[in-house]
Amino acid sequence: MNGFTDRFTDRLEPLGVATGAFLVVMSLLTVIGMPWATNGSIPVTIFQLLGILGTAAIGVGLVWLARTD
């Protein structure tokens, strides 16, 4: 009946896509903010970058999982 809700077969699909997109955007903004610039330790910097990549991977995976039929 509604053009927005008829588009999705699962009621939680828009929530999964929005959450995944939010995670990807936040990880990109974190990289742009250069958190390693205020840190003097190489291992901590590597750990931060791995966390950023992990967050982006979870976001992409969530979008892919929400959009898969």
C-alpha positions as CSV (number, residue, x, y, z in Angstrom):
1,M,0.0,0.0,0.0
2,N,2.8,2.4,0.8
3,G,5.5,3.1,-1.8
4,F,8.3,3.1,0.8
5,T,7.3,-0.1,2.7
6,D,6.3,-2.1,-0.4
7,R,9.8,-1.7,-1.8
8,F,11.3,-3.9,0.9
9,T,10.5,-7.6,1.4
10,D,11.9,-7.5,5.0
11,R,10.7,-4.9,7.4
12,L,14.2,-4.6,9.0
13,E,16.0,-4.2,5.6
14,P,16.0,-0.4,5.7
15,L,17.4,-0.5,9.3
16,G,20.2,-2.9,8.3
17,V,21.2,-0.8,5.3
18,A,21.1,2.5,7.2
19,T,23.2,1.0,10.1
20,G,25.7,-0.5,7.7
21,A,26.0,2.8,5.7
22,F,26.4,4.7,9.0
23,L,29.3,2.4,10.0
24,V,31.0,2.9,6.7
25,V,30.6,6.6,6.8
26,M,31.9,6.8,10.4
27,S,35.0,4.8,9.5
28,L,35.7,7.0,6.6
29,L,35.3,10.1,8.7
30,T,37.6,8.6,11.3
31,V,40.3,8.0,8.7
32,I,39.9,11.6,7.5
33,G,40.3,12.8,11.1
34,M,43.7,11.1,11.2
35,P,43.7,9.7,14.7
36,W,47.3,8.6,14.3
37,A,48.5,12.2,14.2
38,T,48.1,12.6,17.9
39,N,49.6,9.2,18.7
40,G,53.3,8.6,18.9
41,S,53.2,4.8,19.0
42,I,53.4,2.7,15.8
43,P,51.7,-0.4,17.3
44,V,48.8,1.7,18.6
45,T,48.4,3.4,15.2
46,I,48.3,0.0,13.5
47,F,45.7,-1.2,16.0
48,Q,43.6,1.9,15.3
49,L,43.8,1.4,11.6
50,L,42.8,-2.3,11.9
51,G,39.8,-1.2,14.0
52,I,38.8,1.3,11.4
53,L,39.1,-1.4,8.6
54,G,37.1,-3.8,10.8
55,T,34.3,-1.3,11.3
56,A,34.1,-0.6,7.6
57,A,34.1,-4.3,6.9
58,I,31.3,-4.9,9.3
59,G,29.3,-2.1,7.8
60,V,29.7,-3.4,4.2
61,G,28.9,-6.9,5.4
62,L,25.7,-5.7,7.1
63,V,24.6,-3.8,4.0
64,W,25.3,-6.9,1.9
65,L,23.5,-9.2,4.3
66,A,20.5,-6.8,4.5
67,R,20.2,-6.5,0.7
68,T,20.6,-10.3,0.0
69,D,17.3,-12.1,-0.6
